[in-house]
Amino acid sequence: MLENIFLPYSDWGLFILRLAMGIIFLVHGWPKLNPNSEMKGPAGFGGFLKQMGVPLPIFFGWVVALLETVGAVLLILGLGTRVLAVLFAINMLVATFTKRRVMKIGFTSQQATGWEFDFALLAISLALLFTGSGSIALDPVLGL
């Protein structure tokens, strides 16, 4: 019965998923891009990545900052959803690995955000990879 009620609106579910994930990444990405933030933009974030032992930290600082801001806006618009989903999934795999191996943070943690949040964003990324953007997006308009 519920299937019959909600099936015609399933694309709204994908829109809500894209919107929520895009907003989360935008909020987390803006300090990585903004040089006036506490993180001091890509250079400051690159310094953090360097402390973690990430190769090419300034380059990847820019990549992550742009993905989490420009990519987040494109995700909300539903433009390039599957490609962005792969990139966000990689981003979250690296974040999870970093928290687990380098920072020694557990799934949940009292001292810091555990990697459960990164895991949830990874799962959403993979869901969008397999489902696509839905019809309330620019992807189908452009034939992507």
Helices and strands as residue ranges (DSSP letters): H 2-6, G 7-9, H 10-33, H 41-52, H 57-66, I 67-71, H 72-77, H 81-97, I 98-102, H 116-131, H 138-142
